[in-house]
């Protein structure tokens, strides 16, 4: 595998881990809210009290699914924004460094600059 493929796989795995943890946290949080609301409404509303346990479970599972999806999506969106900002900073640095050398910051030149910097970092000092 090339270094870009390894980096891509690592980024995908990192995003998956972030999304999974945030989804579990969001699901747990919204399940607690759903159960709490179901208990409160059960004590306050005779109409809700007459509903079956299966329906009440369905309502709570709706809260759980919402929390899972919303938490995971929000975390992934924040992760992507952070990665995009880091990439933009790196590309800006590359363009400035290439301009100092008298080169135009094309995609190829930026990719070569990144590879050069990666080699410098991996080389023992």
Protein Blocks (a to p, Z undefined) as FASTA:
>chain_A
ZZklmmmmmmmmmmmmmmmmmmmmmmmmmmmmmmmmmmmmmmmmmklmmpcfklmmmmmm
mmmmmmmmmmmmmmmmmmmmmmmmmmmmmmmmmmmmmmmnopacdfklmmmmmmmmmmmm
mpcZZ
